[in-house]
Amino acid sequence: MKDRIQNANFPKTVDGRVYHLGIRAGEVANRIITVGSTSRAESIAKMLDASPKIFSLYSERGFLTITGCYKSVPISIVCIGMGAPNADFFIREVRECLCGDMLIIRLGSCGCLTDLPVGSLVLPASSVACTRNVDFDFTSGDPWEVPYRLSKPVSADPDLHRALRDALEVTRPLSLKNLVVSNAVNASTDSFYSSQGRQTSFQDHNASLIDHLKAAVSGLTTLEMETFWIFHLAVSWRGVKQSSSAVVLPLDTVPAVPVFPGIPSMRSEKVEVHLPSLDGNTSSRPVIRAAAAQMVFASRSSQAFIGPDEVNELEKWSGRGVLEALTKFDIAPERLHPVTGSVWEPIEPSRPLKALL
């Protein structure tokens, strides 16, 4: 990012581009597929309409945003890489570039903890987070602390989850018999290694972690690194409602103002935070809906791993299914980002010369 930045609280360029994804309003659509790999994003993008011209931006921070239309409905494909921090960048920065509702389907790979065969599709109805406890003494152990922490579950949006399941069944090629499991629980971790129970040269105290997770979470089926954070932010966001009075912040969060001998302090006793207002009617506020489709690439029980040919077939089917689910999911026109000035705005063809004479 080489452009001048305004406001360190939420960094944007003068022309409104967010700091990490590099996009601005009108470059990302309300319906979004998010993936981890650029090749998967580019494969799905090949299914988009030829017109309008597909917009593509690869940011300096490694995020790829592709926006076009599928069956004339605006769609964005955002490649975010891996892990919770990247999911957080994605959700928050897209939200700031977008008016109206935000529909997100995460299409990614996962490991499976049950006897499902590789190549299965898992649509988690909910997800938990399993994270490394950094207060635990990993060098010598700690009888007073646990090495890993488990969160409460967060649910997918039930309507989008159902639409995704239906779309995948409709788009299934006749040649594919892969299982689709839609009543599963996912666990998202903060590491591919330690908090997923893999054994490395590090002393991670995780030899029995998988068994503990399966015993603690009924229906636990998959492990990956992003779904929980997407679900969590989606259900946590409810827009911003302006307070009827100024917000008085606790003293430890008020910006420090230096005090010099003999000079009165400039610190105000009251800090006013002006929040953007939204309609008091909660039903009219924008929402974020999130669901996920997880392709089983690895079995943690049999140690089997999917082959390249099967990956290609699975990605093509699931990519088409996710596109269908998003485009058929109804959003009222007033809850959509404006078309004018967007990259999906139709370009009127030039009039014939004789019409100008």
C-alpha positions in Angstrom: 0.0 0.0 0.0 1.8 3.1 -1.3 -1.0 5.5 -1.2 -1.6 8.0 1.6 -3.6 6.5 4.5 -6.3 8.3 6.4 -7.4 7.3 10.0 -5.3 4.8 11.7 -8.3 3.3 13.5 -9.7 1.9 10.2 -7.0 2.5 7.6 -8.3 3.6 4.2 -6.7 5.5 1.3 -7.9 8.9 0.2 -10.0 7.2 -2.5 -11.6 4.8 0.0 -9.5 1.6 -0.5 -9.2 -0.6 2.6 -5.7 -1.4 3.8 -5.3 -5.2 3.4 -7.8 -6.2 0.7 -7.1 -3.1 -1.4 -10.7 -2.8 -2.6 -13.2 0.0 -2.3 -17.0 0.3 -2.5 -18.4 -0.9 -5.8 -15.7 -3.6 -6.2 -17.2 -6.3 -4.0 -20.8 -7.7 -4.3 -23.3 -8.6 -1.6 -23.0 -12.4 -2.4 -19.5 -13.7 -1.7 -17.6 -17.0 -2.0 -14.5 -17.1 0.0 -11.7 -19.6 -0.6 -8.2 -20.2 0.6 -6.3 -20.9 -2.7 -5.9 -18.6 -5.7 -6.3 -21.5 -8.1 -9.7 -22.4 -6.6 -10.8 -18.8 -6.9 -9.7 -18.6 -10.5 -11.4 -21.9 -11.4 -14.7 -20.6 -10.0 -14.3 -17.3 -11.8 -14.3 -19.2 -15.1 -17.9 -20.0 -14.4 -18.9 -16.3 -14.3 -20.7 -14.5 -17.1 -18.6 -13.0 -19.9 -20.3 -9.7 -19.4 -19.8 -7.4 -17.6 -16.0 -7.7 -17.7 -14.7 -9.5 -14.7 -12.9 -7.3 -12.1 -9.9 -8.7 -10.4 -7.6 -7.2 -7.8 -4.6 -8.9 -6.1 -3.6 -6.8 -3.1 -0.1 -6.3 -1.8 -1.1 -8.2 1.3 -2.0 -11.4 -0.7 -5.8 -11.1 -0.9 -7.4 -11.7 -4.3 -10.9 -10.3 -5.1 -12.7 -11.3 -8.2 -16.1 -9.7 -9.0 -18.5 -10.4 -11.9 -21.9 -11.8 -12.5 -23.3 -15.4 -12.5 -26.5 -15.7 -14.4 -26.7 -11.9 -14.3 -26.4 -11.8 -10.5 -23.4 -9.9 -9.0 -21.0 -12.3 -7.3 -17.5 -11.8 -5.7 -14.9 -14.5 -5.1 -12.4 -13.5 -2.4 -9.3 -15.6 -1.7 -8.1 -15.0 1.8 -5.5 -17.6 2.4 -5.6 -19.4 5.7 -6.4 -18.8 9.4 -8.4 -16.6 11.7 -6.6 -13.3 11.2 -7.1 -13.4 7.4 -10.8 -14.3 7.9 -11.0 -11.3 10.3 -9.4 -8.9 7.7 -11.8 -10.2 5.1 -15.1 -9.9 7.0 -14.4 -6.5 8.5 -12.9 -4.8 5.4 -15.6 -6.1 3.0 -18.3 -5.0 5.4 -16.9 -1.5 5.3 -17.0 -1.5 1.4 -20.5 -2.8 1.1 -24.0 -1.5 1.5 -26.8 -3.8 2.5 -26.8 -7.5 3.3 -23.7 -9.7 3.1 -23.9 -13.4 2.2 -20.8 -15.5 2.6 -20.2 -19.1 1.8 -16.8 -20.5 2.7 -15.6 -23.2 0.3 -12.5 -24.9 1.6 -10.8 -28.1 2.3 -10.8 -29.9 5.7 -9.6 -33.0 7.6 -12.2 -35.5 8.7 -12.3 -37.1 12.2 -14.9 -39.7 11.4 -15.0 -42.6 8.9 -16.3 -40.4 6.0 -14.4 -41.1 2.8 -12.1 -38.5 1.3 -14.0 -36.6 -1.4 -17.1 -36.1 0.9 -18.7 -32.7 1.3 -19.5 -31.5 4.8 -21.8 -28.6 5.4 -21.3 -27.7 9.1 -24.4 -26.6 10.9 -22.2 -25.2 13.6 -18.5 -24.7 14.5 -16.4 -24.5 17.6 -12.9 -22.9 18.1 -10.0 -24.9 19.4 -7.1 -22.7 20.4 -3.6 -23.1 21.9 -3.5 -21.8 25.5 -0.5 -19.5 25.5 -0.5 -19.4 29.3 0.2 -23.1 29.5 3.9 -24.0 30.1 4.7 -26.1 27.0 8.3 -26.8 28.1 7.6 -28.6 31.3 3.8 -28.9 31.5 1.5 -27.2 34.0 -0.9 -29.1 36.4 -3.0 -25.9 36.8 -3.6 -25.1 33.2 -4.9 -26.9 30.1 -2.9 -26.7 26.9 -5.9 -26.1 24.6 -9.2 -24.3 25.0 -12.5 -25.0 23.4 -15.2 -22.4 22.7 -19.0 -22.6 22.6 -20.5 -23.5 19.2 -21.6 -20.9 16.8 -24.3 -21.8 14.1 -24.3 -21.2 10.4 -27.2 -19.1 9.1 -29.9 -21.8 8.8 -31.5 -20.4 5.7 -28.3 -20.1 3.7 -27.1 -23.5 5.1 -30.3 -25.1 3.7 -30.0 -23.2 0.4 -26.4 -24.5 0.0 -27.4 -28.1 0.7 -30.3 -28.0 -1.8 -28.1 -26.3 -4.5 -25.4 -29.0 -4.2 -27.9 -31.8 -4.6 -29.3 -30.1 -7.7 -25.9 -29.5 -9.3 -24.4 -32.9 -8.5 -23.1 -34.5 -11.7 -24.6 -38.0 -12.4 -21.1 -39.5 -12.3 -20.4 -38.3 -8.7 -21.6 -40.3 -5.7 -19.8 -38.3 -3.1 -21.5 -38.0 0.3 -23.0 -34.7 1.4 -23.3 -34.4 5.2 -25.2 -31.4 6.4 -25.8 -32.0 10.1 -22.1 -32.0 11.2 -20.1 -29.9 13.6 -16.8 -28.3 12.6 -13.8 -27.3 14.7 -11.7 -24.4 13.6 -8.2 -24.2 15.0 -5.5 -21.6 15.3 -2.8 -24.0 14.0 -2.6 -26.7 11.3 -0.3 -28.5 13.6 -0.5 -28.2 17.4 -4.2 -27.5 17.9 -5.1 -30.2 15.2 -3.2 -32.9 17.2 -0.4 -33.4 14.7 2.9 -34.6 16.0 6.0 -32.5 15.2 9.4 -31.8 16.8 7.7 -29.3 19.1 6.5 -30.3 22.5 2.8 -29.5 22.0 1.1 -31.7 24.6 -1.5 -32.7 22.0 -1.2 -36.5 21.8 -4.7 -37.0 23.1 -6.2 -33.8 21.8 -8.3 -35.3 19.0 -9.8 -37.9 21.4 -10.7 -35.1 23.9 -12.3 -33.0 21.2 -14.5 -35.9 19.9 -15.5 -36.7 23.5 -16.3 -33.1 24.3 -18.2 -32.1 21.1 -21.1 -34.3 19.9 -21.2 -34.6 16.2 -17.7 -33.3 15.6 -16.7 -34.2 12.1 -14.2 -31.8 10.5 -11.1 -29.8 11.4 -9.9 -26.7 9.5 -8.9 -23.1 10.3 -11.5 -20.5 9.2 -15.2 -21.4 9.5 -15.7 -20.6 13.2 -14.3 -17.1 12.8 -16.6 -16.4 9.8 -19.6 -17.7 11.6 -18.7 -15.9 14.8 -18.3 -12.5 13.1 -21.4 -13.0 11.1 -23.6 -13.5 14.2 -21.8 -10.8 16.2 -22.4 -8.0 13.7 -25.7 -6.2 14.1 -24.9 -2.9 12.6 -24.3 0.2 14.7 -27.1 2.1 16.5 -26.3 5.6 17.6 -26.6 6.1 21.3 -29.0 8.8 22.5 -26.2 10.3 24.6 -22.5 10.6 24.5 -20.5 7.5 25.4 -18.3 7.9 28.4 -15.3 5.6 28.1 -13.5 4.0 31.0 -10.4 5.9 32.1 -8.1 3.1 30.9 -9.4 3.4 27.3 -9.3 7.2 27.1 -6.3 8.4 25.0 -3.5 9.6 27.3 -2.8 13.4 27.3 0.6 14.4 28.7 0.5 16.6 31.8 3.3 19.2 32.3 4.1 21.0 35.6 2.3 24.3 35.8 0.1 23.7 32.8 -3.5 22.6 33.3 -4.4 19.1 32.0 -6.1 19.1 28.6 -7.9 15.8 29.3 -11.7 16.1 28.9 -13.8 14.5 31.6 -16.1 13.3 28.9 -15.2 11.7 25.6 -17.9 11.9 22.9 -18.0 9.0 20.4 -20.1 9.8 17.4 -21.4 6.6 15.9 -23.1 6.2 12.5 -26.8 5.9 13.0 -29.1 3.2 11.5 -32.8 2.9 11.4 -34.2 2.0 14.8 -36.3 -0.8 13.2 -33.9 -3.8 13.5 -35.6 -5.7 10.7 -34.4 -3.0 8.2 -30.8 -3.2 9.3 -28.3 -5.1 7.1 -27.3 -8.6 8.1 -24.4 -10.9 7.5 -25.3 -14.5 6.7 -22.7 -17.2 6.6 -22.5 -20.9 5.7 -19.7 -23.3 4.6 -19.0 -26.2 2.4 -15.9 -28.3 3.4 -14.3 -30.7 1.0 -12.8 -33.7 2.8 -9.2 -33.8 1.6 -7.8 -35.9 4.4 -9.0 -38.6 6.8 -7.4 -38.4 10.3 -8.6 -41.9 11.1 -7.4 -43.8 7.9 -4.7 -41.3 7.0 -6.0 -41.3 3.4 -5.5 -38.2 1.3 -7.5 -37.2 -1.8 -6.0 -37.4 -5.3 -5.6 -34.5 -7.8 -8.2 -35.8 -10.3 -10.8 -36.2 -7.5 -10.0 -32.7 -6.3 -10.7 -31.2 -9.7 -14.1 -32.9 -10.0 -15.1 -32.0 -6.4 -14.1 -28.3 -6.8 -16.0 -28.0 -10.1 -19.1 -29.4 -8.6 -19.0 -27.6 -5.2 -18.0 -24.3 -6.9 -21.1 -24.5 -9.2 -23.3 -25.4 -6.2 -22.1 -22.5 -4.2 -22.7 -20.1 -7.1 -26.2 -21.5 -7.5 -26.9 -21.2 -3.8 -25.9 -17.6 -3.6 -27.6 -16.4 -6.8 -30.9 -18.1 -5.9 -30.9 -16.7 -2.3 -33.3 -13.8 -2.3 -32.2 -10.4 -1.2 -34.6 -7.5 -1.5 -33.4 -4.8 -3.9 -33.2 -2.1 -1.2 -30.8 -4.4 0.7 -28.3 -4.6 -2.2 -25.3 -2.4 -2.9 -26.1 0.2 -5.6 -25.3 -0.8 -9.1 -24.4 2.7 -10.2 -20.6 3.1 -10.1 -20.0 -0.5 -9.4 -17.8 -2.9 -11.4 -20.9 -4.9 -12.3 -22.8 -1.9 -13.7 -24.0 -2.8 -17.2 -22.2 -0.8 -20.0 -24.6 0.4 -22.6 -23.5 -0.5 -26.1 -22.6 2.4 -28.4 -25.4 3.6 -30.6 -24.9 2.9 -34.4 -23.5 5.8 -36.3 -26.6 6.3 -38.4 -28.6 6.8 -35.2 -26.5 9.8 -34.4 -27.1 11.5 -37.8 
